[in-house]
Amino acid sequence: MASELLEIHPQELNFTFGLEKQSSCLIQLTNNTDQYVAFKVKTTSPKKYCAIPNTGIVKPKSIYDFSVTMQAQSVAPPDLMCKDKFLIQSRVIPLGTAEEDITSNIFSKESGRQVEEKKLKVFLTSPPQSPVLT
């Protein structure tokens, strides 16, 4: 394959972890091709994260931004280690395909469809320490 359908930035998701606080991360998809590309976002922890939107269409030679939000957590993972991952699937779609036509079966690899997949790891950082009044 000569080049990827979508360039994904950043290559990993970094969330600032704070107990009982949501954290969001912006993802930018760049379509450097002359074709329309559909994408779908999947995660290993669907109850913990929300990608808005989780499917869409990136027009030729354009950029598409979406955000992923980590829901507020009541317990911190040990050493802020996180094994969660995201998968972004993409494939070329015909001109005129509507957003509502982007369903899971578009990304099925049956019948020889070419579906690109890119895995993104999740990293957690602790929030900057605020000064404590003494």
C-alpha positions in Angstrom: 0.0 0.0 0.0 1.5 3.3 -1.1 0.1 5.5 1.7 -2.5 5.5 4.4 -6.0 6.6 3.7 -6.1 8.8 6.8 -3.2 10.4 8.7 -4.1 10.3 12.4 -2.7 12.9 14.9 -1.9 12.3 17.7 -0.7 8.7 17.4 -1.6 8.1 21.0 -4.3 9.5 23.3 -3.1 11.4 26.4 -5.7 12.1 29.1 -5.2 14.1 32.3 -6.5 11.9 35.0 -8.3 13.4 37.9 -10.7 11.6 40.2 -14.4 12.4 39.4 -13.2 14.5 36.4 -13.8 14.1 32.7 -10.9 14.5 30.3 -11.0 15.0 26.6 -8.5 14.6 23.8 -8.8 16.0 20.2 -8.0 13.7 17.3 -7.4 15.0 13.8 -7.9 12.9 10.7 -6.2 14.1 7.5 -7.3 12.7 4.1 -4.5 13.2 1.6 -6.2 11.2 -1.1 -8.6 12.3 -3.8 -11.3 10.0 -2.5 -14.0 10.1 0.2 -13.0 8.1 3.2 -15.3 6.7 5.9 -14.0 6.1 9.5 -15.2 4.3 12.6 -13.8 4.6 16.1 -13.8 1.6 18.4 -12.4 1.1 21.9 -11.6 -1.7 24.3 -13.6 0.2 27.0 -16.8 1.6 25.5 -18.3 2.4 28.9 -15.3 4.5 29.8 -14.9 6.6 26.7 -17.1 8.5 24.3 -16.0 9.5 20.8 -18.1 12.2 19.2 -18.8 11.4 16.5 -17.6 7.8 16.3 -18.2 7.5 12.6 -18.0 10.0 9.8 -16.8 10.9 6.3 -13.5 12.7 5.6 -13.7 14.6 2.3 -10.8 14.4 -0.2 -7.8 16.6 0.7 -9.4 17.7 4.0 -9.1 17.5 7.7 -11.7 16.2 10.2 -11.5 16.8 13.9 -13.4 14.8 16.6 -13.0 14.4 20.4 -12.7 11.5 22.7 -13.9 12.0 26.3 -12.9 9.8 29.2 -15.8 9.7 31.6 -15.2 10.7 35.2 -13.6 7.8 37.2 -14.0 7.2 40.9 -10.9 5.0 41.3 -7.4 5.8 39.9 -5.7 2.9 38.1 -2.5 1.7 39.9 0.5 3.9 38.8 -1.9 5.6 36.3 -1.2 2.6 34.0 -3.8 2.1 31.3 -4.3 -0.8 28.9 -7.2 0.8 27.0 -6.8 1.1 23.3 -8.7 2.7 20.3 -9.0 1.3 16.8 -9.7 3.7 13.9 -11.0 1.9 10.9 -11.2 3.6 7.5 -12.1 2.7 3.9 -12.8 4.5 0.6 -16.5 5.0 0.0 -18.4 6.0 -3.2 -19.1 9.7 -3.8 -22.6 10.5 -2.5 -22.5 8.2 0.5 -24.4 9.9 3.3 -23.2 10.0 7.0 -26.3 7.9 8.0 -25.1 5.2 5.6 -21.9 4.7 7.6 -22.7 1.5 9.5 -20.6 -1.3 11.1 -21.0 -3.6 8.1 -19.3 -1.0 5.8 -16.1 -1.9 7.8 -16.5 -5.7 7.5 -13.6 -7.2 5.7 -15.8 -9.7 3.9 -16.0 -9.7 0.1 -12.4 -8.5 -0.2 -13.0 -5.0 1.1 -9.9 -3.0 1.8 -10.2 -1.7 5.4 -7.3 0.1 7.1 -6.9 -0.1 10.8 -4.8 2.0 13.1 -4.4 1.3 16.8 -3.9 4.1 19.3 -2.8 3.5 22.9 -4.1 5.5 25.9 -1.8 7.2 28.4 -2.9 8.8 31.6 -1.1 11.7 33.2 -1.7 13.3 36.6 -3.0 16.8 36.7 -0.5 19.6 37.6 -0.3 20.0 41.4 -2.1 23.0 42.7 -0.4 25.0 45.4 -1.6 24.0 48.9 -2.6 26.7 51.3 -0.9 26.2 54.7 
